[in-house]
Amino acid sequence: MLTGAATALKRTDDAAGVIIVGGVVTLLAWALTPLWLAGVLFVSPVFLVATPVALAPWLVVRGYFVRVTRHAVDAGAAADAPPLVAWGELVRDGLKSVLLSAALLAPLAGGLAVVVGAAAALVAGPVDPTSVAASVESTLGPNGPAAVAAVAGAAVAALVGAYLLAFAYVRPAALAVFAASGRLRSGLNPRRVVGVAATGPYATGWMLGVAALAVGSAVAAPAIPLVVGVAVAFAVRVVAHGLYGRGAGRAMAGGPADGRATANPGPESADAPSPGDADSGRDLADSGRVVSDRGPTADRGRDGPPTPVVSGDGGRPVRDEPPAAVQVGRAVPVEGDHDAAGDDRGVTAADRDAGGDRSDSDGGFEWGPALDDPEDKG
């Protein structure tokens, strides 16, 4: 698990581009977001108009970590790092990742608000703090008020620390469930999230991810002023999310006994819901893996790569942009090359002559008419 996650970036088709672009976007996120927040809080609310520009790099980075987690859940130990393309999708996934974290932290925020309200009521509210202190002092002695305040503060700090530790453990599991299913509500489903977080494979992946973050951050911190450390910090977080995804993916592949769908279901499990389960089809789509009749990814070409499943579209494949290999410049369709050596994506010249479907081989992207197709002059 650790070796596969550590070498995922190396095995990707565009490793240098992912690291360089990811490092630049991370640097922009670290620089722009604090400046924007300081401007809004201490200078003028006019800085709110710059919110999309200031938060876009931060959301892109978070969305890419969602994509890394999804890729690791789907491909398991063989997963490499996905390309850093389709930034609109990354921004949407990053925003959903923020909403997921906010929902998980909402109980803590509500509890702290109650504590602050109670403290404000003692200080400036209807309750007289002098009379309260006098009654405590008469009961516990002269040091009673200070002891009560110290115990109350320690109890609040311990509860906050325990909640944040639980959040740090559960949040990657919720992120993996959300990333695999493509639906934010799945990441907020307590049964599914706890079902993943309570397994040994996920605990192993989480501990390895935390260790990777600790060691990598210690290595990257001294080099951050040289900018190289920013790229290292980005790569370390990619490794950590790959470990989270691998651990969660093994937990989700536990089978129907765990209430989760397997990675490669048979015809009965994929196409024939069990009697009496009216929502079984939706549950399969919302489960740990996005299931289709061809496996965890949808719409494979003849011999080409699987079309990626994207969050926010209910597990349906993307069809509105070129494949990642085209976006990073590693695959450009040229008619002459296809005629001479066949189509790398599985469509030969004979297939085209017979009216073969090029959209199938290109991961669902419609290339449109060829350049040499005759135009209607009339």
PLY file of the C-alpha trace (Angstrom):
ply
format ascii 1.0
element vertex 378
property float x
property float y
property float z
element edge 377
property int vertex1
property int vertex2
end_header
0.00 0.00 0.00
2.70 2.49 0.99
4.94 1.67 -1.97
2.08 1.98 -4.45
1.00 5.35 -3.08
4.57 6.68 -2.89
5.25 5.80 -6.55
1.85 6.86 -7.92
3.13 10.22 -9.14
6.11 8.58 -10.80
3.90 6.17 -12.74
1.56 8.82 -14.12
1.91 9.93 -17.75
2.53 13.58 -16.81
4.36 13.38 -13.48
6.46 16.51 -13.95
3.48 18.56 -15.09
1.33 17.42 -12.16
4.04 18.25 -9.61
4.94 21.63 -11.15
1.38 22.80 -11.73
0.26 21.41 -8.38
3.11 23.22 -6.63
2.29 26.51 -8.35
-1.42 26.23 -7.53
-0.60 25.33 -3.92
1.69 28.36 -3.65
-1.06 30.61 -5.02
-3.52 29.13 -2.52
-1.14 29.75 0.37
-0.51 33.33 -0.76
-3.85 34.58 -2.10
-6.28 33.13 0.42
-4.68 34.68 3.57
-4.23 38.03 1.78
-7.87 38.03 0.70
-9.06 37.11 4.21
-6.91 39.84 5.80
-8.20 42.37 3.31
-11.84 41.50 4.03
-11.41 41.53 7.83
-9.05 44.44 8.35
-9.12 46.67 5.25
-12.46 46.80 3.47
-15.38 44.55 2.55
-14.70 45.58 -1.05
-12.20 42.69 -1.17
-15.20 40.33 -1.27
-15.42 40.95 -5.01
-12.09 39.11 -5.35
-13.46 35.97 -3.68
-13.57 33.79 -6.84
-9.98 34.64 -7.78
-8.65 34.27 -4.24
-10.32 30.95 -3.47
-10.01 29.29 -6.89
-6.46 27.90 -6.37
-7.39 26.56 -2.94
-10.49 24.84 -4.33
-8.53 23.40 -7.27
-6.03 21.80 -4.89
-8.76 20.37 -2.68
-10.63 19.09 -5.72
-7.50 17.37 -6.98
-7.12 15.55 -3.67
-10.71 14.35 -4.08
-9.76 13.05 -7.54
-6.67 11.31 -6.14
-8.81 9.63 -3.48
-11.40 8.52 -6.05
-8.70 7.16 -8.34
-7.15 5.19 -5.48
-10.51 3.78 -4.40
-11.36 2.65 -7.93
-7.98 1.31 -9.05
-6.64 0.09 -5.70
-2.98 -0.84 -5.48
-2.47 -0.22 -9.22
-3.63 3.40 -9.06
-1.33 6.08 -10.40
-1.77 9.81 -9.88
-4.57 11.24 -12.05
-3.91 14.20 -14.37
-4.39 17.72 -13.09
-6.85 18.81 -15.76
-10.54 19.80 -15.98
-10.24 22.56 -13.42
-13.94 23.35 -13.43
-14.61 19.87 -12.12
-11.81 20.29 -9.56
-13.36 23.51 -8.28
-16.74 21.81 -7.88
-15.21 18.87 -6.04
-13.13 21.24 -3.90
-16.23 23.19 -2.92
-18.01 19.97 -1.97
-14.97 18.93 0.04
-15.21 22.20 1.98
-18.93 21.64 2.59
-18.19 18.11 3.80
-15.63 19.37 6.32
-17.96 22.16 7.44
-20.78 19.69 8.05
-18.51 17.42 10.10
-17.27 20.37 12.16
-20.73 21.87 12.68
-21.40 20.01 16.00
-18.11 21.29 17.41
-18.95 24.84 16.33
-22.39 24.56 17.94
-20.94 23.27 21.22
-18.36 26.05 21.35
-21.08 28.60 20.67
-23.02 27.27 23.68
-19.90 27.49 25.89
-19.16 31.03 24.75
-22.79 32.03 25.31
-22.71 30.61 28.84
-19.47 32.46 29.61
-20.93 35.69 28.24
-24.01 35.23 30.41
-21.80 34.89 33.50
-19.78 37.98 32.65
-22.27 40.44 31.18
-25.62 38.67 31.25
-28.42 38.44 33.78
-26.32 36.30 36.11
-24.21 38.24 38.61
-20.66 36.82 38.44
-19.82 38.20 41.90
-22.57 36.24 43.60
-21.62 33.07 41.71
-17.96 33.46 42.71
-18.96 34.10 46.31
-21.09 30.96 46.48
-18.30 28.85 44.93
-15.76 30.33 47.32
-17.95 29.59 50.32
-18.28 25.98 49.18
-14.73 25.18 47.97
-12.65 27.73 49.77
-10.71 30.79 48.65
-9.24 29.04 45.59
-12.56 27.55 44.57
-13.42 29.93 41.68
-9.97 29.55 40.11
-10.11 25.76 40.47
-13.58 25.61 38.90
-12.46 27.83 36.02
-9.34 25.69 35.45
-11.31 22.43 35.48
-13.94 23.85 33.13
-11.27 25.12 30.72
-9.42 21.79 30.81
-12.66 19.89 30.16
-13.53 22.09 27.18
-10.00 21.75 25.78
-10.08 17.96 26.19
-13.45 17.69 24.46
-12.31 19.92 21.60
-9.10 17.93 21.21
-10.98 14.61 21.20
-13.45 15.90 18.62
-10.69 17.21 16.35
-8.85 13.88 16.60
-12.04 12.03 15.67
-12.58 14.51 12.83
-9.05 13.91 11.53
-9.74 10.16 11.48
-13.29 10.17 10.12
-12.97 12.96 7.57
-10.77 11.01 5.07
-13.26 8.12 5.27
-16.15 10.47 4.52
-14.11 12.02 1.70
-13.46 8.56 0.22
-17.16 7.62 0.35
-18.10 10.92 -1.27
-15.39 10.62 -3.92
-16.28 7.05 -4.83
-20.03 7.60 -5.05
-20.00 11.10 -6.55
-22.65 12.32 -4.11
-22.06 14.60 -1.16
-24.90 13.08 0.83
-23.12 9.72 0.72
-20.14 11.28 2.48
-22.50 12.52 5.19
-24.20 9.14 5.68
-23.12 8.00 9.18
-23.70 4.30 8.45
-21.50 4.25 5.38
-18.77 6.48 6.80
-18.54 4.55 10.07
-18.66 1.30 8.13
-15.48 2.34 6.33
-13.75 4.04 9.27
-14.25 1.03 11.57
-12.31 -1.37 9.33
-8.71 -2.49 9.64
-7.67 -1.64 6.04
-8.83 1.95 6.43
-7.11 2.30 9.82
-3.89 1.03 8.24
-4.17 3.43 5.32
-4.96 6.34 7.65
-1.99 5.67 9.91
0.35 5.36 6.91
-1.09 8.58 5.50
-0.55 10.46 8.75
3.01 9.15 8.97
3.66 10.20 5.37
2.29 13.67 6.09
4.45 14.03 9.22
7.68 12.90 7.55
7.01 14.75 4.29
6.09 17.99 6.04
9.29 17.83 8.08
11.27 17.41 4.86
9.37 20.10 2.94
9.28 22.79 5.65
12.93 23.92 5.39
12.67 24.15 1.60
9.42 26.14 1.47
11.24 29.51 1.24
12.99 28.10 -1.85
9.56 27.28 -3.41
10.71 23.70 -3.99
9.27 22.79 -0.62
5.79 23.82 -1.82
5.91 21.22 -4.60
7.18 18.64 -2.10
4.33 19.48 0.29
1.84 19.05 -2.56
3.34 15.68 -3.53
3.23 14.51 0.10
-0.47 15.30 0.34
-1.06 13.40 -2.89
0.64 10.38 -1.34
-1.44 10.72 1.85
-4.74 10.92 -0.02
-3.68 7.97 -2.14
-3.18 5.98 1.06
-6.57 7.08 2.40
-8.21 6.01 -0.84
-6.44 2.64 -0.96
-7.42 1.83 2.62
-11.01 2.95 2.09
-11.20 1.05 -1.20
-10.20 -2.20 0.49
-12.79 -1.56 3.18
-15.50 -0.87 0.59
-14.64 -4.09 -1.27
-15.70 -6.17 1.73
-18.75 -7.50 -0.10
-22.51 -7.44 0.38
-22.19 -8.57 3.99
-20.97 -5.08 4.82
-23.80 -3.43 2.97
-21.44 -2.28 0.19
-21.17 -3.31 -3.42
-18.16 -5.20 -4.68
-15.80 -3.82 -7.29
-16.87 -6.27 -10.02
-20.38 -7.49 -9.34
-21.96 -10.28 -11.29
-24.98 -9.76 -13.50
-27.39 -10.45 -10.69
-25.85 -8.00 -8.24
-25.43 -5.27 -10.85
-28.67 -5.52 -12.77
-31.18 -7.36 -10.56
-31.95 -5.67 -7.23
-33.08 -7.92 -4.46
-36.84 -8.15 -3.89
-38.26 -5.73 -1.37
-35.38 -3.28 -1.71
-36.96 -0.38 -3.53
-33.86 1.81 -3.36
-31.28 -0.85 -4.13
-30.32 0.70 -7.47
-29.68 4.04 -5.86
-27.83 2.37 -2.98
-25.48 0.68 -5.42
-24.75 4.03 -7.05
-24.23 5.63 -3.66
-22.14 2.81 -2.23
-18.38 2.83 -1.78
-17.73 2.13 -5.46
-19.59 3.45 -8.46
-20.91 0.25 -10.01
-21.82 -0.37 -13.61
-22.20 -3.49 -15.67
-18.59 -3.09 -16.72
-16.98 -2.60 -13.32
-16.14 0.44 -11.17
-15.63 2.71 -14.16
-18.09 3.33 -16.91
-18.03 3.28 -20.71
-14.69 1.74 -21.62
-13.58 2.07 -25.23
-12.55 -0.94 -27.26
-8.99 -0.91 -25.96
-8.78 2.58 -24.54
-8.67 3.83 -20.97
-11.85 3.94 -18.89
-13.86 7.12 -18.90
-13.42 8.77 -15.48
-16.37 8.89 -13.14
-16.84 12.42 -11.88
-18.27 13.69 -8.64
-21.45 15.67 -8.78
-22.99 13.98 -11.80
-24.41 10.96 -10.03
-21.69 8.61 -11.25
-22.23 9.28 -14.95
-19.14 9.57 -17.17
-17.88 12.89 -18.44
-18.58 13.60 -22.11
-18.03 17.34 -22.41
-14.26 17.60 -22.77
-11.32 15.76 -24.36
-9.59 12.90 -22.51
-6.83 13.75 -20.06
-4.11 12.49 -22.42
-5.23 15.03 -25.01
-5.36 17.89 -22.51
-1.79 17.29 -21.37
-0.60 17.08 -24.97
0.33 13.40 -25.06
-2.27 12.30 -27.60
-3.37 14.38 -30.59
-5.63 12.77 -33.19
-4.08 12.93 -36.66
-5.93 11.27 -39.50
-2.75 10.26 -41.33
-1.36 8.47 -38.29
-4.59 6.56 -37.85
-4.61 5.40 -41.45
-1.01 4.23 -41.30
-0.81 2.50 -37.97
-4.39 2.15 -36.77
-6.03 4.03 -33.97
-4.23 3.94 -30.62
-7.57 4.14 -28.92
-8.92 1.02 -30.55
-10.51 2.22 -33.81
-8.83 1.26 -37.08
-9.22 2.80 -40.51
-11.55 -0.05 -41.47
-13.72 0.78 -38.48
-14.01 4.38 -39.63
-14.80 3.34 -43.17
-17.57 1.14 -41.80
-18.94 4.03 -39.78
-17.31 3.14 -36.45
-18.03 5.32 -33.48
-15.06 7.49 -32.66
-16.69 8.85 -29.54
-16.48 5.37 -28.01
-12.72 5.21 -28.36
-12.09 8.72 -27.10
-13.67 8.18 -23.72
-17.00 9.64 -24.81
-15.69 12.90 -26.32
-17.22 13.99 -29.61
-14.41 15.10 -31.92
-16.76 16.30 -34.68
-16.18 15.92 -38.43
-12.69 15.29 -39.77
-10.83 18.20 -41.34
-10.76 16.53 -44.76
-14.51 15.79 -44.83
-16.14 17.51 -47.78
-18.27 20.48 -46.89
-21.65 21.27 -48.34
-20.91 23.92 -50.88
-24.58 24.41 -51.67
0 1
1 2
2 3
3 4
4 5
5 6
6 7
7 8
8 9
9 10
10 11
11 12
12 13
13 14
14 15
15 16
16 17
17 18
18 19
19 20
20 21
21 22
22 23
23 24
24 25
25 26
26 27
27 28
28 29
29 30
30 31
31 32
32 33
33 34
34 35
35 36
36 37
37 38
38 39
39 40
40 41
41 42
42 43
43 44
44 45
45 46
46 47
47 48
48 49
49 50
50 51
51 52
52 53
53 54
54 55
55 56
56 57
57 58
58 59
59 60
60 61
61 62
62 63
63 64
64 65
65 66
66 67
67 68
68 69
69 70
70 71
71 72
72 73
73 74
74 75
75 76
76 77
77 78
78 79
79 80
80 81
81 82
82 83
83 84
84 85
85 86
86 87
87 88
88 89
89 90
90 91
91 92
92 93
93 94
94 95
95 96
96 97
97 98
98 99
99 100
100 101
101 102
102 103
103 104
104 105
105 106
106 107
107 108
108 109
109 110
110 111
111 112
112 113
113 114
114 115
115 116
116 117
117 118
118 119
119 120
120 121
121 122
122 123
123 124
124 125
125 126
126 127
127 128
128 129
129 130
130 131
131 132
132 133
133 134
134 135
135 136
136 137
137 138
138 139
139 140
140 141
141 142
142 143
143 144
144 145
145 146
146 147
147 148
148 149
149 150
150 151
151 152
152 153
153 154
154 155
155 156
156 157
157 158
158 159
159 160
160 161
161 162
162 163
163 164
164 165
165 166
166 167
167 168
168 169
169 170
170 171
171 172
172 173
173 174
174 175
175 176
176 177
177 178
178 179
179 180
180 181
181 182
182 183
183 184
184 185
185 186
186 187
187 188
188 189
189 190
190 191
191 192
192 193
193 194
194 195
195 196
196 197
197 198
198 199
199 200
200 201
201 202
202 203
203 204
204 205
205 206
206 207
207 208
208 209
209 210
210 211
211 212
212 213
213 214
214 215
215 216
216 217
217 218
218 219
219 220
220 221
221 222
222 223
223 224
224 225
225 226
226 227
227 228
228 229
229 230
230 231
231 232
232 233
233 234
234 235
235 236
236 237
237 238
238 239
239 240
240 241
241 242
242 243
243 244
244 245
245 246
246 247
247 248
248 249
249 250
250 251
251 252
252 253
253 254
254 255
255 256
256 257
257 258
258 259
259 260
260 261
261 262
262 263
263 264
264 265
265 266
266 267
267 268
268 269
269 270
270 271
271 272
272 273
273 274
274 275
275 276
276 277
277 278
278 279
279 280
280 281
281 282
282 283
283 284
284 285
285 286
286 287
287 288
288 289
289 290
290 291
291 292
292 293
293 294
294 295
295 296
296 297
297 298
298 299
299 300
300 301
301 302
302 303
303 304
304 305
305 306
306 307
307 308
308 309
309 310
310 311
311 312
312 313
313 314
314 315
315 316
316 317
317 318
318 319
319 320
320 321
321 322
322 323
323 324
324 325
325 326
326 327
327 328
328 329
329 330
330 331
331 332
332 333
333 334
334 335
335 336
336 337
337 338
338 339
339 340
340 341
341 342
342 343
343 344
344 345
345 346
346 347
347 348
348 349
349 350
350 351
351 352
352 353
353 354
354 355
355 356
356 357
357 358
358 359
359 360
360 361
361 362
362 363
363 364
364 365
365 366
366 367
367 368
368 369
369 370
370 371
371 372
372 373
373 374
374 375
375 376
376 377
